[in-house]
Amino acid sequence: MYAGWTDHHRGCDSWLCRLPAGVKLPVAIGLVLAMVAVPARWAVGLWGFAGLLALLLAISGVSVRLVVRKLLLLEPMVLVIAVAAAFQPAGWRGALLLASRSTLCLATMVLLASTTPFMDILRVLRRWRVPPLLVTTLMLMHRYLFVLADQAHRMRRARQGRTFTPRRALVWRHRAGIIAHLFVRTSDRAQRIYWAMSARGWR
Amino acid sequence: MHLPDGFLNRPMVLTTAALGTAGLALALRSAKRLPPSRVPLLGLSAAFVFAAQMVNFPVAGGTSGHLMGSVLVAALLGPAAAVVVMSAVLILQCLMFADGGITALGANILNMAVIGGAGGGALYHLVRHLTPSMPFQIGAAGIVAWGATVVASLACAAELAASGTVGWRVGLGAMGGVHMLIGIGEGLITMLVLAAVAKARPDLLVPVETHGFEPIMPDSPPVPARSAVAAAPRSLRPMILPGLIISAAVAMLLAPHASSLPDGLEKTAQALGFAHHQAASPVIPAPLPDYAVPGIGSEMWATAVAGVMGTAAMFLLGLLIAKLARLRRRTRAYV
């Protein structure tokens, strides 16, 4: 499958991976909140959090390279804001503090995502009385995410197979056409899913 | 535009979380009234947005952009459903890909789901209500998508600036400027996609929020959709007078308050020192130099009258262009 690149926790069997999501999610949110709340005077405290995260990463059994790669993927936005922040009175020191704080928060969330299946997080959200409509939407989205991404990929390949030396304007029209037809197929699929769900006694 | 954790200060986190939650809660409440047959479509549409965001559009020099999609979804599903769908996308991106912080989730939902989905969607559906013309509606969707991108980026910059993270001028200038360009792509893609959907399945362009309950039996005849295409073309004539009055009022009220400071080009000209190169006599003499009518004493009144005259002139010019366009189309039809 083309888009199966997110289930990195599948093979993970460490202590951190087996910990229920009902514990990991609040702990991760608490960690992020604590790091966001650390005032600039006590910036040294961030080193403590960095150490804690490094320890968790070490015992999680998650590949360090994978976490670093995900971090690098997300870092550009942090850097852009940090560069803009360097023009503030706090100067580059303030920007550095902000960037490292943000990176640590990112690392926390990446660690959570790579040790916890998304479905488990959704079950926790449902237990926390998040509106059922939102949880249902998220569950269906997670279920069909890769199906639709796959479909878009196949449609794009089929288009490429039929088009030779396209001009840029044509490429835009074609790609927009792919999105449009993806929506058409999506809404038809939603209708079929609804029939299947009602046949199985949904609502 | 996904804000990461750690850049918003505590008051801003609380404010945006409250606003984002309120917007999402309102949208959920109004989406709850959807028929049950439409509930799967919400989740599927969220997955669709995610997949659509992965389709790259080549821009220039090897760079490429992609769709954000809030106005597109709002056009296809309606504003409330769009807010739910875009929020679902943002929540999944935050929890599954760590894209966008969890303390910034409220801000991200506010910027990208509520502004684009509810604001942009409401604007688009207002236009849809006013005119049955499909090209006009699609064009409006494009402009609204551009505007939603720019406003979302400005909101993002304002949140950062209010937190003291970036300066107001740097933030608003850089973010707004960049997204005025990015927004053009967003608007173009939105228009192209809507045009393609309109060509393939015009019945899907009626947002689900206005749909009745569809029959479950697959082989029963489809409910005749209140299709925008099938609707009798309505005259735009009733809109002319209110439109003129509003434009004239805006011109009259705002023109005297317009900045008398040099505009962008004049400022650049002064900075680079070519202001004095301005031709002593312009190629075409302006009828109302510097928006003032000669012969009226009070400067404020002169500017206001100039504003109204300008509005009238633009109306006549637009009318002329429309007539010419119609003339050309008719002649082409005879060929």
Chai-1 contact restraints between the chains, C-beta under 6 A:
chainA,res_idxA,chainB,res_idxB,connection_type,confidence,min_distance_angstrom,max_distance_angstrom,comment,restraint_id
A,I29,B,I102,contact,1.0,0.0,6.0,A-B,restraint_1
A,V32,B,D5,contact,1.0,0.0,6.0,A-B,restraint_2
A,V32,B,I102,contact,1.0,0.0,6.0,A-B,restraint_3
A,V36,B,G6,contact,1.0,0.0,6.0,A-B,restraint_4
A,V36,B,T103,contact,1.0,0.0,6.0,A-B,restraint_5
A,M77,B,P4,contact,1.0,0.0,6.0,A-B,restraint_6
A,V78,B,P4,contact,1.0,0.0,6.0,A-B,restraint_7
A,I81,B,F7,contact,1.0,0.0,6.0,A-B,restraint_8
A,A84,B,V166,contact,1.0,0.0,6.0,A-B,restraint_9
A,A84,B,V170,contact,1.0,0.0,6.0,A-B,restraint_10
A,A85,B,T165,contact,1.0,0.0,6.0,A-B,restraint_11
A,A85,B,V166,contact,1.0,0.0,6.0,A-B,restraint_12
A,F87,B,G167,contact,1.0,0.0,6.0,A-B,restraint_13
A,F87,B,V170,contact,1.0,0.0,6.0,A-B,restraint_14
A,R101,B,G6,contact,1.0,0.0,6.0,A-B,restraint_15
A,S102,B,P4,contact,1.0,0.0,6.0,A-B,restraint_16
A,S102,B,D5,contact,1.0,0.0,6.0,A-B,restraint_17
A,S102,B,G6,contact,1.0,0.0,6.0,A-B,restraint_18
A,C105,B,D5,contact,1.0,0.0,6.0,A-B,restraint_19
A,C105,B,G6,contact,1.0,0.0,6.0,A-B,restraint_20
A,C105,B,G101,contact,1.0,0.0,6.0,A-B,restraint_21
A,L106,B,A98,contact,1.0,0.0,6.0,A-B,restraint_22
A,M109,B,A98,contact,1.0,0.0,6.0,A-B,restraint_23
A,V110,B,A98,contact,1.0,0.0,6.0,A-B,restraint_24
A,A113,B,M96,contact,1.0,0.0,6.0,A-B,restraint_25
A,A113,B,A98,contact,1.0,0.0,6.0,A-B,restraint_26
A,F118,B,M96,contact,1.0,0.0,6.0,A-B,restraint_27
A,I121,B,L95,contact,1.0,0.0,6.0,A-B,restraint_28
A,P131,B,L28,contact,1.0,0.0,6.0,A-B,restraint_29
A,L133,B,L28,contact,1.0,0.0,6.0,A-B,restraint_30
A,L133,B,K32,contact,1.0,0.0,6.0,A-B,restraint_31
A,T137,B,L42,contact,1.0,0.0,6.0,A-B,restraint_32
A,T137,B,G43,contact,1.0,0.0,6.0,A-B,restraint_33
A,T137,B,A46,contact,1.0,0.0,6.0,A-B,restraint_34
A,T137,B,A88,contact,1.0,0.0,6.0,A-B,restraint_35
A,L138,B,A88,contact,1.0,0.0,6.0,A-B,restraint_36
A,L140,B,P40,contact,1.0,0.0,6.0,A-B,restraint_37
A,L140,B,G43,contact,1.0,0.0,6.0,A-B,restraint_38
A,M141,B,G43,contact,1.0,0.0,6.0,A-B,restraint_39
A,M141,B,A46,contact,1.0,0.0,6.0,A-B,restraint_40
A,M141,B,A47,contact,1.0,0.0,6.0,A-B,restraint_41
A,M141,B,A88,contact,1.0,0.0,6.0,A-B,restraint_42
A,Y144,B,L44,contact,1.0,0.0,6.0,A-B,restraint_43
A,Y144,B,A47,contact,1.0,0.0,6.0,A-B,restraint_44
A,L145,B,A47,contact,1.0,0.0,6.0,A-B,restraint_45
A,L145,B,F50,contact,1.0,0.0,6.0,A-B,restraint_46
A,L148,B,A47,contact,1.0,0.0,6.0,A-B,restraint_47
A,L148,B,F48,contact,1.0,0.0,6.0,A-B,restraint_48
A,L148,B,A51,contact,1.0,0.0,6.0,A-B,restraint_49
A,A149,B,A51,contact,1.0,0.0,6.0,A-B,restraint_50
A,A149,B,M54,contact,1.0,0.0,6.0,A-B,restraint_51
A,A152,B,A51,contact,1.0,0.0,6.0,A-B,restraint_52
A,A152,B,V55,contact,1.0,0.0,6.0,A-B,restraint_53
A,V171,B,P58,contact,1.0,0.0,6.0,A-B,restraint_54
A,W172,B,F57,contact,1.0,0.0,6.0,A-B,restraint_55
A,R175,B,V55,contact,1.0,0.0,6.0,A-B,restraint_56
A,R175,B,F57,contact,1.0,0.0,6.0,A-B,restraint_57
A,A176,B,I189,contact,1.0,0.0,6.0,A-B,restraint_58
A,A176,B,L192,contact,1.0,0.0,6.0,A-B,restraint_59
A,A176,B,V193,contact,1.0,0.0,6.0,A-B,restraint_60
A,A176,B,A196,contact,1.0,0.0,6.0,A-B,restraint_61
A,G177,B,A196,contact,1.0,0.0,6.0,A-B,restraint_62
A,I179,B,A52,contact,1.0,0.0,6.0,A-B,restraint_63
A,I179,B,V55,contact,1.0,0.0,6.0,A-B,restraint_64
A,I179,B,V193,contact,1.0,0.0,6.0,A-B,restraint_65
A,A180,B,V193,contact,1.0,0.0,6.0,A-B,restraint_66
A,A180,B,A196,contact,1.0,0.0,6.0,A-B,restraint_67
A,A180,B,V197,contact,1.0,0.0,6.0,A-B,restraint_68
A,F183,B,F48,contact,1.0,0.0,6.0,A-B,restraint_69
A,V184,B,A200,contact,1.0,0.0,6.0,A-B,restraint_70
A,V184,B,R201,contact,1.0,0.0,6.0,A-B,restraint_71
A,T186,B,L44,contact,1.0,0.0,6.0,A-B,restraint_72
A,T186,B,F48,contact,1.0,0.0,6.0,A-B,restraint_73
A,S187,B,L204,contact,1.0,0.0,6.0,A-B,restraint_74
A,A190,B,P40,contact,1.0,0.0,6.0,A-B,restraint_75
A,A190,B,L41,contact,1.0,0.0,6.0,A-B,restraint_76
A,A190,B,L44,contact,1.0,0.0,6.0,A-B,restraint_77
A,I193,B,P40,contact,1.0,0.0,6.0,A-B,restraint_78
A,Y194,B,S37,contact,1.0,0.0,6.0,A-B,restraint_79
A,Y194,B,P40,contact,1.0,0.0,6.0,A-B,restraint_80
A,R203,B,P36,contact,1.0,0.0,6.0,A-B,restraint_81
